[in-house]
């Protein structure tokens, strides 16, 4: 069995990019909770403006740096519309989860996506599912259960919508990861994919907010409520920072890592995000994890170590390990 240095370098680069993505993304839940709590901004309105600001922050950057990245082939249009719909669902469930469960718990819950991604990636994209990855998936799921408090019936009675929306955000994140990997296979640049997914997601989020009667929890009851922040410029600035900072950079890095690694591998690496979020939430929001929640975070870290050792420097990376 021969060593393939180029493949190993590609894995190492993808691992570091995914890890950096986790660090950057860890600030999203903090900012979402700060905006939600300090300005009482409903979840779907927050999600809508987040999508809008990401798309229109990236647009001038692409126009200046590389306008060709705004070109989208006709054959990819429907795919990108569906990609945007998935992102809209993900951000809806994710934002609801953060506002209902807190930054730390919501961030861990979303990473039950590791299990969904590994299984769906194996089924749909023919990615490998070795025993090391299965163990990592089990540890990630166990960690999510402990951190969410889902082992206690009282948690479901007190906050069922928060837990359910957190798990659904994990499922949508898994689908997003698979579609990101598929976009790479179709030859779509990661930044092109990022722009169009957020652009189309903003359209879907606008539609969700304009449904009459406040039919969806956290949506605008009237079109004018989309501008509920009014002249509170500090809140608008926080929204812009949320979009142009951790969301744009974090998702951009995540999309790049999907071009270097199988979707299940990338998703499992990024499960370290809850640890960074928990640390930041402790200092900024005074959120404290219980013993079980700390245990859950530890299990996720162990899963990450297993995943990293799985293809270490001394092992050959055969591209039976890629999608």
QUICORQUI-V977071 format. One record per residue. N is the residue number from 1. RES is the residue in one letter. PHI is phi in degrees with one decimal (999 if undefined). Layout:
n=N res=RES phi=PHI
n=N res=RES phi=PHI
This chain:
n=1 res=X phi=999
n=2 res=X phi=-94.4
n=3 res=X phi=-84.3
n=4 res=X phi=-112.8
n=5 res=X phi=-60.8
n=6 res=X phi=-64.0
n=7 res=X phi=-66.6
n=8 res=X phi=-65.5
n=9 res=X phi=-62.8
n=10 res=X phi=-64.3
n=11 res=X phi=-64.4
n=12 res=X phi=-59.6
n=13 res=X phi=-65.7
n=14 res=X phi=-63.5
n=15 res=X phi=-62.5
n=16 res=X phi=-66.6
n=17 res=X phi=-64.8
n=18 res=X phi=-63.9
n=19 res=X phi=-64.8
n=20 res=X phi=-64.2
n=21 res=X phi=-59.0
n=22 res=X phi=-63.0
n=23 res=X phi=-61.4
n=24 res=X phi=-67.3
n=25 res=X phi=-65.2
n=26 res=X phi=-62.7
n=27 res=X phi=-84.1
n=28 res=X phi=-65.2
n=29 res=X phi=-63.8
n=30 res=X phi=-61.7
n=31 res=X phi=-66.5
n=32 res=X phi=-60.4
n=33 res=X phi=-68.1
n=34 res=X phi=-61.2
n=35 res=X phi=-66.3
n=36 res=X phi=-63.3
n=37 res=X phi=-75.8
n=38 res=X phi=-79.0
n=39 res=X phi=-123.6
n=40 res=X phi=51.2
n=41 res=X phi=-83.9
n=42 res=X phi=-55.6
n=43 res=X phi=-58.5
n=44 res=X phi=-74.5
n=45 res=X phi=-68.7
n=46 res=X phi=-59.3
n=47 res=X phi=-63.0
n=48 res=X phi=-61.4
n=49 res=X phi=-66.6
n=50 res=X phi=-62.2
n=51 res=X phi=-62.4
n=52 res=X phi=-61.7
n=53 res=X phi=-67.5
n=54 res=X phi=-64.2
n=55 res=X phi=-60.3
n=56 res=X phi=-88.1
n=57 res=X phi=-84.3
n=58 res=X phi=-76.9
n=59 res=X phi=-55.7
n=60 res=X phi=-64.6
n=61 res=X phi=-63.4
n=62 res=X phi=-68.6
n=63 res=X phi=-62.3
n=64 res=X phi=-80.3
n=65 res=X phi=-81.7
n=66 res=X phi=-156.4
n=67 res=X phi=-57.9
n=68 res=X phi=-61.5
n=69 res=X phi=-70.2
n=70 res=X phi=-84.8
n=71 res=X phi=-77.5
n=72 res=X phi=-126.6
n=73 res=X phi=-67.0
n=74 res=X phi=-58.4
n=75 res=X phi=-66.8
n=76 res=X phi=-98.3
n=77 res=X phi=-62.2
n=78 res=X phi=-62.4
n=79 res=X phi=-59.2
n=80 res=X phi=-70.9
n=81 res=X phi=-63.0
n=82 res=X phi=-65.3
n=83 res=X phi=-59.7
n=84 res=X phi=-64.3
n=85 res=X phi=-63.8
n=86 res=X phi=-61.9
n=87 res=X phi=-63.0
n=88 res=X phi=-62.8
n=89 res=X phi=-62.3
n=90 res=X phi=-59.4
n=91 res=X phi=-67.1
n=92 res=X phi=-64.1
n=93 res=X phi=-65.5
n=94 res=X phi=-65.4
n=95 res=X phi=-65.9
n=96 res=X phi=-59.4
n=97 res=X phi=-62.6
n=98 res=X phi=-62.9
n=99 res=X phi=-69.7
n=100 res=X phi=-93.1
n=101 res=X phi=-114.5
n=102 res=X phi=96.8
n=103 res=X phi=-64.5
n=104 res=X phi=-66.7
n=105 res=X phi=-65.5
n=106 res=X phi=-61.9
n=107 res=X phi=-66.9
n=108 res=X phi=-72.3
n=109 res=X phi=-58.7
n=110 res=X phi=-63.7
n=111 res=X phi=-89.6
n=112 res=X phi=-68.8
n=113 res=X phi=-60.1
n=114 res=X phi=-56.8
n=115 res=X phi=-69.2
n=116 res=X phi=-59.4
n=117 res=X phi=-65.9
n=118 res=X phi=-62.6
n=119 res=X phi=-70.6
n=120 res=X phi=-67.3
n=121 res=X phi=-64.3
n=122 res=X phi=-67.2
n=123 res=X phi=-76.9
n=124 res=X phi=-96.1
n=125 res=X phi=-106.9
n=126 res=X phi=62.0
n=127 res=X phi=-73.6
n=128 res=X phi=-70.7
n=129 res=X phi=-136.6
n=130 res=X phi=-74.0
n=131 res=X phi=-66.7
n=132 res=X phi=-64.0
n=133 res=X phi=-68.3
n=134 res=X phi=-63.3
n=135 res=X phi=-62.0
n=136 res=X phi=-61.4
n=137 res=X phi=-62.4
n=138 res=X phi=-61.7
n=139 res=X phi=-64.1
n=140 res=X phi=-63.5
n=141 res=X phi=-64.7
n=142 res=X phi=-61.2
n=143 res=X phi=-61.4
n=144 res=X phi=-63.2
n=145 res=X phi=-64.6
n=146 res=X phi=-65.1
n=147 res=X phi=-68.6
n=148 res=X phi=-74.2
n=149 res=X phi=76.4
n=150 res=X phi=-68.3
n=151 res=X phi=-74.4
n=152 res=X phi=-101.2
n=153 res=X phi=-55.3
n=154 res=X phi=-61.8
n=155 res=X phi=-64.9
n=156 res=X phi=-71.9
n=157 res=X phi=-72.5
n=158 res=X phi=-81.3
n=159 res=X phi=-144.0
n=160 res=X phi=-63.8
n=161 res=X phi=-65.5
n=162 res=X phi=-63.4
n=163 res=X phi=-70.1
n=164 res=X phi=-64.1
n=165 res=X phi=-65.3
n=166 res=X phi=-64.9
n=167 res=X phi=-67.1
n=168 res=X phi=-65.4
n=169 res=X phi=-64.5
n=170 res=X phi=-64.1
n=171 res=X phi=-63.6
n=172 res=X phi=-67.0
n=173 res=X phi=-65.1
n=174 res=X phi=-63.5
n=175 res=X phi=-64.3
n=176 res=X phi=-59.1
n=177 res=X phi=-62.3
n=178 res=X phi=-65.8
n=179 res=X phi=-70.2
n=180 res=X phi=-64.0
n=181 res=X phi=-65.2
n=182 res=X phi=-64.8
n=183 res=X phi=-59.6
n=184 res=X phi=-62.2
n=185 res=X phi=-65.7
n=186 res=X phi=-83.7
n=187 res=X phi=84.7
n=188 res=X phi=-86.6
n=189 res=X phi=-60.6
n=190 res=X phi=-56.0
n=191 res=X phi=-76.4
n=192 res=X phi=-63.4
n=193 res=X phi=-60.8
n=194 res=X phi=-62.3
n=195 res=X phi=-60.8
n=196 res=X phi=-72.0
n=197 res=X phi=-64.8
n=198 res=X phi=-71.4
n=199 res=X phi=-63.6
n=200 res=X phi=-69.2
n=201 res=X phi=-62.3
n=202 res=X phi=-64.6
n=203 res=X phi=-66.0
n=204 res=X phi=-64.6
n=205 res=X phi=-66.8
n=206 res=X phi=-63.1
n=207 res=X phi=-59.8
n=208 res=X phi=-64.0
n=209 res=X phi=-75.1
n=210 res=X phi=-93.9
n=211 res=X phi=-64.5
n=212 res=X phi=-63.1
n=213 res=X phi=81.5
n=214 res=X phi=51.9
n=215 res=X phi=-67.1
n=216 res=X phi=-103.3
n=217 res=X phi=-55.8
n=218 res=X phi=86.5
n=219 res=X phi=-91.5
n=220 res=X phi=-75.1
n=221 res=X phi=-77.9
n=222 res=X phi=-141.0
n=223 res=X phi=-55.8
n=224 res=X phi=-66.4
n=225 res=X phi=-69.8
n=226 res=X phi=-59.5
n=227 res=X phi=-108.0
n=228 res=X phi=-60.5
n=229 res=X phi=-70.3
n=230 res=X phi=55.7
n=231 res=X phi=-99.0
n=232 res=X phi=-81.7
n=233 res=X phi=-65.5
n=234 res=X phi=-64.5
n=235 res=X phi=-67.5
n=236 res=X phi=-61.3
n=237 res=X phi=-64.7
n=238 res=X phi=-61.9
n=239 res=X phi=-61.3
n=240 res=X phi=-65.3
n=241 res=X phi=-63.3
n=242 res=X phi=-58.5
n=243 res=X phi=-77.1
n=244 res=X phi=-77.1
n=245 res=X phi=-97.1
n=246 res=X phi=-62.7
n=247 res=X phi=-70.9
n=248 res=X phi=-63.2
n=249 res=X phi=-68.9
n=250 res=X phi=-64.0
n=251 res=X phi=-69.4
n=252 res=X phi=-61.3
n=253 res=X phi=-64.2
n=254 res=X phi=-62.8
n=255 res=X phi=-62.9
n=256 res=X phi=-64.3
n=257 res=X phi=-63.8
n=258 res=X phi=-67.4
n=259 res=X phi=-80.2
n=260 res=X phi=-108.8
n=261 res=X phi=-132.5
n=262 res=X phi=-59.0
n=263 res=X phi=-59.1
n=264 res=X phi=-66.3
n=265 res=X phi=-66.2
n=266 res=X phi=-58.5
n=267 res=X phi=-63.3
n=268 res=X phi=-68.8
n=269 res=X phi=-61.1
n=270 res=X phi=-73.3
n=271 res=X phi=-65.8
n=272 res=X phi=-75.3
n=273 res=X phi=-52.9
n=274 res=X phi=-57.1
n=275 res=X phi=-66.1
n=276 res=X phi=-64.4
n=277 res=X phi=-64.0
n=278 res=X phi=-62.1
n=279 res=X phi=-64.6
n=280 res=X phi=-65.7
n=281 res=X phi=-64.4
n=282 res=X phi=-62.5
n=283 res=X phi=-82.1
n=284 res=X phi=-93.3
n=285 res=X phi=-115.6
n=286 res=X phi=59.8
n=287 res=X phi=-81.3
n=288 res=X phi=-123.7
n=289 res=X phi=-86.5
n=290 res=X phi=-76.1
n=291 res=X phi=-59.6
n=292 res=X phi=-64.5
n=293 res=X phi=-67.2
n=294 res=X phi=-65.6
n=295 res=X phi=-61.2
n=296 res=X phi=-61.0
n=297 res=X phi=-62.6
n=298 res=X phi=-62.6
n=299 res=X phi=-63.2
n=300 res=X phi=-65.6
n=301 res=X phi=-63.5
n=302 res=X phi=-62.1
n=303 res=X phi=-60.2
n=304 res=X phi=-65.2
n=305 res=X phi=-63.3
n=306 res=X phi=-59.2
n=307 res=X phi=-64.8
n=308 res=X phi=-69.2
n=309 res=X phi=-71.0
n=310 res=X phi=-54.8
n=311 res=X phi=-127.3
n=312 res=X phi=-83.5
n=313 res=X phi=-61.0
n=314 res=X phi=-94.0
n=315 res=X phi=-104.2
n=316 res=X phi=-81.1
n=317 res=X phi=-97.2
n=318 res=X phi=-92.3
n=319 res=X phi=-83.6
n=320 res=X phi=-77.7
n=321 res=X phi=-85.8
n=322 res=X phi=-107.9
n=323 res=X phi=-68.5
